């Protein structure tokens, strides 16, 4: 595709960024280098933090106005200044085209998205946690207002949906699709250790597990995972992103907790194939996450996305193998991949597609609640404990993620993971149990209200919760 021709327009798209952290600041920075995109509005926890994000993005102080009221916002806009605000409600009357929601806070993301759609704006969502719980509802709500609710390039769901639909357009059988975990497993052979996310883990047995003998691939990979068990091999963000891809594409995980194998890049199509061909999968159309094992001098795959395709024409694919493409050992499948994601720096592609072309970077009208990201206890809980979301990865201590078929909220159904922050345990829970609605008292949140609306929209014969 020639992007200059695709976006051949004199119109300048106006955007607002809510959540000016790493992703949002990348959008602010990149817009300053573009002719077709203007981002003059930044919203954060408070107006001062939003102003700081604008400064870090290269906006001179004299062009920034810190705004705490409707009148100040309107004054700043009329003067052509950049607006820093602590509340999205203050700026929705301004004539911007699209909201970039990148706060990373599930309930805030739900509130911001609904508010923007009702104000007649498109929404580009980078807060994947919100999308995993109420993405189908917000997609339909946007359609009702002749607007789009869409993921954004720069994050793995959008990039993976693009890669999957590229393969499907070409008629390929998609055996598997997914991403690498956020942090590579980097083996220092001389030190006998693996480094991951800045931490060192002893791995004295890894040398004997570095290569995979023929017909023993799966067993050696299992042993490799056990040898590196001190390193987390699955994370909530990984499965959250795959939940959103499943709801957009219809691809499903092979098992609820994913295989999450530790693989070198060239091993991926061998292991992520059907069992009859030496892989671990029960069928095609599977979503998966792997942990990239590499030496320090090998190229990273951290957070990259991939598809594994069925090789129908052996002669053509052997030709491609000779050109360096990654095929399975038996030649039945091949991997096509993007080993990078550029966060907010490439999000403007999706912003322009939505606002200029009316095209989503996600599933659009095909999005529906096919799966839910749920939580299973890894420890015992007692009544009265409160579940707290923590850290950059938005995890909840004592819970691990799984992906199951979507169900409406009911007393016995598992609760979507990102409805649980702030929930109080109301009866004892044993390690190994999924967290159900009977186990907790959920806080009265914006996202809970939208989830109930989503359940009513998509599930027939629904008995309302009382």
C-alpha positions in Angstrom: 0.0 0.0 0.0 1.2 3.5 -0.8 0.2 5.4 2.4 0.8 8.8 0.9 -1.9 8.0 -1.7 -4.1 6.3 0.8 -4.2 9.4 2.9 -4.1 11.9 0.1 -6.2 14.7 1.7 -5.8 18.3 2.6 -7.9 17.9 5.7 -6.0 18.1 9.1 -7.4 15.6 11.6 -7.8 17.0 15.1 -7.2 14.5 18.0 -7.3 14.6 21.8 -5.1 12.3 23.9 -6.5 11.1 27.3 -3.7 9.5 29.2 -0.4 11.2 28.4 1.9 8.4 29.5 4.3 6.4 27.2 1.7 5.7 24.5 -0.1 9.0 24.6 3.1 11.0 24.6 4.2 9.0 21.5 1.1 10.2 19.7 1.7 13.8 20.8 5.3 13.6 19.7 4.6 12.1 16.3 1.7 14.5 15.5 4.2 17.3 15.7 6.1 15.8 12.8 3.0 15.3 10.6 1.1 17.5 8.2 -2.2 15.7 8.4 -2.6 15.3 12.2 -2.9 17.9 15.0 -3.1 16.9 18.7 -3.6 20.1 20.6 -5.5 18.6 23.6 -3.9 16.5 26.3 -5.9 15.2 29.3 -4.3 13.5 32.3 -4.8 12.9 36.0 -4.4 16.6 36.4 -3.8 19.5 34.1 -0.2 20.0 35.2 0.7 16.5 34.3 -0.9 17.0 30.9 1.1 20.1 30.4 4.3 18.3 31.3 3.5 15.7 28.7 3.1 18.4 26.1 6.4 19.9 27.1 8.2 16.5 26.8 6.7 16.2 23.4 8.4 19.3 22.2 5.6 21.9 22.6 7.0 25.3 23.8 5.7 26.5 27.2 4.3 29.7 25.7 2.0 27.6 23.4 0.5 25.6 26.3 -2.4 26.8 28.4 -3.3 24.9 31.6 -7.1 24.8 31.8 -9.4 24.2 34.7 -12.8 25.4 33.3 -14.9 25.3 30.1 -14.2 29.0 29.5 -10.4 28.5 29.7 -10.6 25.6 27.4 -12.6 27.6 24.8 -10.2 30.6 25.2 -7.2 28.4 24.6 -8.7 26.7 21.5 -9.7 30.0 20.0 -6.2 31.3 20.5 -4.7 28.3 18.8 -2.9 27.1 21.9 -2.3 23.6 23.2 -4.7 22.6 26.0 -3.7 20.8 29.1 -6.7 19.5 31.2 -7.4 17.2 34.1 -10.9 16.3 32.9 -12.1 15.0 29.6 -15.6 16.5 30.2 -14.1 20.0 29.9 -13.0 19.5 26.3 -15.6 17.3 24.6 -17.4 20.4 23.1 -14.3 21.2 21.1 -14.2 20.3 17.4 -11.8 17.4 17.5 -12.4 14.3 15.5 -11.1 11.4 17.6 -10.1 10.6 21.2 -7.0 8.5 21.8 -7.9 6.8 25.1 -4.5 5.6 26.6 -5.0 6.0 30.4 -4.5 2.3 31.0 -7.2 2.5 33.8 -10.0 0.1 32.9 -13.0 2.1 34.4 -11.7 5.4 33.3 -11.2 4.1 29.8 -14.8 2.9 29.7 -16.1 6.3 31.0 -13.9 8.3 28.5 -14.9 6.1 25.6 -18.6 6.4 26.2 -18.4 10.2 26.8 -16.5 10.8 23.6 -18.8 8.6 21.5 -21.8 10.4 22.8 -20.2 13.7 22.0 -19.8 12.6 18.4 -16.1 11.6 18.4 -14.4 8.5 17.1 -12.4 6.6 19.8 -9.0 5.0 19.3 -8.5 2.7 22.3 -5.1 1.8 23.7 -6.5 0.9 27.1 -6.8 -2.8 26.3 -8.2 -3.6 29.7 -11.4 -1.7 29.0 -11.7 -3.3 25.6 -11.4 -6.8 27.0 -14.6 -6.3 29.1 -16.8 -4.0 27.1 -15.2 -3.6 23.7 -18.1 -5.2 21.8 -20.6 -2.8 23.5 -18.6 0.3 22.7 -18.1 -0.8 19.1 -21.9 -1.0 18.7 -22.5 2.2 20.6 -20.1 4.0 18.2 -21.9 2.5 15.2 -25.2 3.9 16.5 -23.5 7.4 16.5 -21.9 6.8 13.0 -18.5 6.7 14.6 -15.8 4.1 15.2 -14.4 2.5 18.3 -11.1 0.9 17.2 -7.8 -0.4 18.5 -4.7 1.5 17.4 -1.6 0.5 15.5 1.4 0.5 17.8 -0.3 -2.0 20.2 -0.3 -5.7 19.4 -4.0 -6.3 19.0 -4.4 -3.9 16.0 -1.1 -5.1 14.4 -2.1 -8.7 14.8 -5.5 -8.2 13.4 -3.9 -6.5 10.4 -1.5 -9.5 9.9 -4.3 -12.1 10.3 -6.7 -10.3 7.9 -3.8 -9.8 5.4 -3.3 -13.6 5.5 -7.0 -14.3 5.2 -7.4 -11.9 2.3 -4.6 -13.9 0.5 -6.5 -17.1 1.1 -4.0 -18.6 3.6 -5.0 -21.1 6.2 -4.1 -19.4 9.5 -2.8 -22.2 11.7 -2.0 -19.9 14.6 -1.5 -16.3 15.4 -0.3 -14.3 18.3 2.6 -12.4 19.9 5.8 -12.8 21.8 5.8 -11.9 25.4 6.9 -8.3 26.2 10.4 -9.3 27.4 12.8 -11.6 25.7 14.6 -14.4 27.5 18.3 -13.6 26.8 20.8 -16.4 27.4 24.3 -15.6 28.5 25.9 -18.9 27.8 29.2 -18.1 29.5 27.4 -17.0 32.7 25.0 -19.8 32.6 22.1 -17.4 33.2 19.1 -15.9 31.4 18.2 -12.2 31.6 14.6 -11.1 31.4 13.3 -7.6 32.0 16.6 -6.6 33.7 16.7 -9.5 36.0 19.2 -12.4 36.0 18.1 -16.0 36.4 20.4 -18.9 36.8 19.9 -21.5 34.1 22.6 -24.2 34.3 20.5 -26.8 32.4 19.7 -24.6 29.4 22.7 -25.6 27.3 21.4 -29.1 26.9 18.0 -27.7 26.0 19.1 -25.1 23.6 18.5 -27.2 20.4 15.6 -29.4 19.7 16.4 -33.0 18.5 14.2 -34.4 15.8 10.9 -35.9 17.0 11.6 -34.7 20.5 10.7 -31.0 20.0 7.7 -30.8 22.3 9.2 -32.8 25.2 12.4 -30.7 25.1 10.4 -27.4 25.0 8.4 -28.7 28.0 11.7 -29.4 29.9 13.0 -25.9 28.8 9.9 -24.2 30.3 10.5 -26.1 33.6 14.2 -25.2 33.7 13.2 -21.5 33.4 10.1 -21.7 35.7 11.5 -19.0 37.9 10.8 -16.5 35.1 7.1 -15.5 34.6 6.0 -17.1 31.3 2.6 -15.6 30.9 1.2 -12.2 31.9 -2.2 -10.6 32.2 -1.5 -8.0 29.4 -0.6 -10.8 27.0 -3.9 -12.7 27.5 -5.8 -9.4 27.6 -4.6 -8.5 24.2 -5.4 -12.0 22.8 -8.9 -11.6 24.3 -9.4 -8.5 22.2 -8.0 -10.3 19.1 -10.3 -13.3 19.6 -13.4 -11.0 19.9 -12.4 -9.2 16.7 -11.4 -12.2 14.5 -12.9 -15.4 15.9 -9.6 -17.0 16.5 -9.4 -18.8 19.8 -6.8 -20.1 22.3 -5.8 -23.7 22.1 -6.2 -23.9 25.9 -7.5 -21.4 28.5 -4.0 -20.6 30.0 -2.2 -20.8 26.6 0.8 -22.9 25.9 3.2 -20.0 26.4 6.2 -22.0 25.4 9.8 -20.8 25.5 10.9 -20.8 21.9 13.6 -19.5 19.7 12.2 -17.6 16.8 12.9 -20.2 14.1 11.1 -22.9 16.3 7.7 -21.2 16.3 6.1 -22.7 13.2 7.4 -26.2 14.2 5.8 -26.1 17.7 2.7 -24.0 16.8 1.3 -26.5 14.3 -1.0 -29.4 14.6 0.0 -32.4 16.7 0.1 -34.6 13.7 2.8 -32.4 12.2 4.9 -32.4 15.4 3.3 -29.3 17.0 1.2 -28.9 20.1 -2.1 -27.5 18.7 -5.4 -29.3 18.4 -6.4 -27.5 15.3 -6.1 -24.3 13.2 -7.3 -20.8 13.9 -5.5 -20.8 17.3 -4.2 -17.8 19.3 -1.0 -18.2 21.2 1.8 -16.4 23.1 5.4 -17.5 23.2 8.5 -16.4 25.1 11.3 -15.5 22.8 14.6 -17.2 23.8 17.7 -15.7 22.2 21.3 -14.9 22.5 22.4 -11.3 23.2 23.5 -10.8 19.6 20.2 -12.1 18.1 17.3 -9.9 17.0 14.6 -9.2 19.6 11.0 -10.4 19.2 9.8 -8.6 22.3 6.1 -7.8 21.8 6.2 -8.6 18.1 3.3 -10.4 16.4 3.1 -13.3 14.0 0.9 -15.7 12.0 1.7 -19.3 11.2 0.4 -20.2 7.8 -0.2 -23.6 6.2 2.2 -24.3 3.3 0.1 -25.5 0.4 2.7 -25.3 -2.4 5.8 -27.1 -1.2 8.0 -26.0 -4.1 7.2 -22.3 -3.5 7.7 -22.5 0.2 11.0 -24.3 -0.1 12.1 -21.5 -2.4 11.1 -19.1 0.3 13.0 -21.1 2.9 16.1 -20.6 0.8 15.5 -16.9 1.0 15.5 -17.0 4.8 11.9 -17.3 5.6 11.0 -19.3 8.7 9.4 -22.7 8.0 8.7 -25.6 10.2 11.1 -28.5 10.1 8.7 -30.7 8.2 7.8 -27.9 5.8 4.0 -27.9 6.6 3.9 -24.4 8.0 5.7 -21.1 7.9 5.7 -18.0 10.1 5.3 -14.4 8.9 6.0 -11.8 11.6 6.5 -8.2 12.7 9.1 -8.3 15.5 8.3 -4.8 16.8 5.6 -2.4 17.8 6.1 1.3 18.0 3.5 2.3 20.5 2.1 5.8 20.0 4.6 6.5 17.2 2.6 4.5 14.7 -0.8 5.0 16.2 -1.5 7.9 13.8 -2.0 5.5 10.9 -5.1 4.1 12.7 -6.2 7.6 13.7 -6.1 8.8 10.1 -7.8 5.6 8.9 -10.7 6.1 11.3 -11.2 9.9 10.8 -10.4 10.2 7.1 -11.5 6.8 5.7 -14.0 5.5 8.2 -12.0 2.3 8.6 -11.3 0.6 11.9 -8.0 -1.1 12.7 -9.8 -3.8 14.6 -12.8 -6.0 13.8 -15.4 -3.3 13.3 -18.9 -4.7 13.0 -17.5 -8.3 13.3 -16.5 -7.7 17.0 -18.6 -9.6 19.5 -18.1 -11.2 22.9 -16.6 -14.6 21.9 -14.3 -15.0 24.9 -13.7 -13.4 28.3 -10.5 -12.9 30.2 -11.1 -14.4 33.6 -9.2 -14.9 36.8 -8.2 -18.1 38.7 -6.9 -18.0 42.2 -3.3 -19.0 42.8 -3.7 -18.7 46.6 -6.4 -19.0 49.2 -8.5 -15.9 49.9 -10.7 -15.2 53.0 -13.8 -13.1 53.3 -13.1 -9.4 53.7 -10.0 -9.2 51.5 -9.9 -6.6 48.7 -8.5 -7.3 45.3 -6.1 -4.5 44.2 -4.8 -3.8 40.7 -1.1 -3.0 40.8 1.9 -2.1 38.6 2.6 -1.4 35.0 1.1 -4.7 34.0 -2.2 -4.1 35.8 -2.0 -7.5 37.6 -3.9 -8.5 40.8 -1.8 -10.4 43.3 -3.0 -14.0 43.8 -4.8 -14.3 40.5 -3.7 -15.7 37.1 -5.4 -15.0 33.8 -7.2 -17.5 31.6 -9.3 -17.0 28.5 -12.7 -18.9 28.3 -15.8 -18.7 26.2 -17.8 -15.5 26.9 -20.8 -15.7 29.3 -23.1 -13.0 30.7 -22.6 -12.1 34.3 -24.4 -14.5 36.7 -23.9 -15.8 40.2 -21.9 -18.9 39.0 -20.1 -17.3 36.0 -16.4 -16.2 36.1 -16.0 -12.5 36.5 -14.1 -10.7 33.7 -10.6 -9.9 35.1 -10.8 -6.2 34.9 -14.1 -5.9 36.7 -12.3 -7.3 39.8 -10.1 -4.3 40.9 -11.5 -3.0 44.1 -13.8 -6.1 44.6 -14.3 -7.5 48.1 -14.1 -11.2 48.7 -17.3 -12.3 50.4 -16.7 -16.0 50.9 -13.5 -18.1 51.1 -11.9 -19.0 47.8 -9.4 -21.9 47.5 -6.3 -21.8 45.3 -7.2 -23.2 41.8 -10.8 -21.8 41.8 -12.0 -19.3 39.2 -13.4 -16.1 40.7 -17.2 -16.1 40.2 -19.7 -13.4 40.9 -20.8 -15.3 44.0 -17.3 -15.0 45.5 -17.1 -11.2 45.4 -18.9 -7.9 45.8 -18.0 -5.8 42.8 -17.6 -2.0 43.2 -20.2 0.1 41.5 -18.3 1.1 38.4 -18.9 2.7 35.0 -17.5 -0.4 33.4 -19.9 -2.7 35.3 -22.8 -0.7 34.0 -21.6 -1.0 30.4 -20.9 -4.7 30.8 -24.5 -5.3 31.9 -25.6 -3.3 28.8 -23.3 -5.5 26.7 -24.7 -8.7 28.1 -28.3 -7.5 27.4 -27.2 -6.6 23.9 -25.6 -9.9 22.9 -27.1 -12.7 25.0 -30.7 -13.7 24.4 -33.0 -14.8 27.2 -30.9 -13.0 29.7 -32.1 -13.0 33.3 -31.2 -9.6 34.7 -29.0 -9.5 37.8 -30.8 -8.3 40.9 
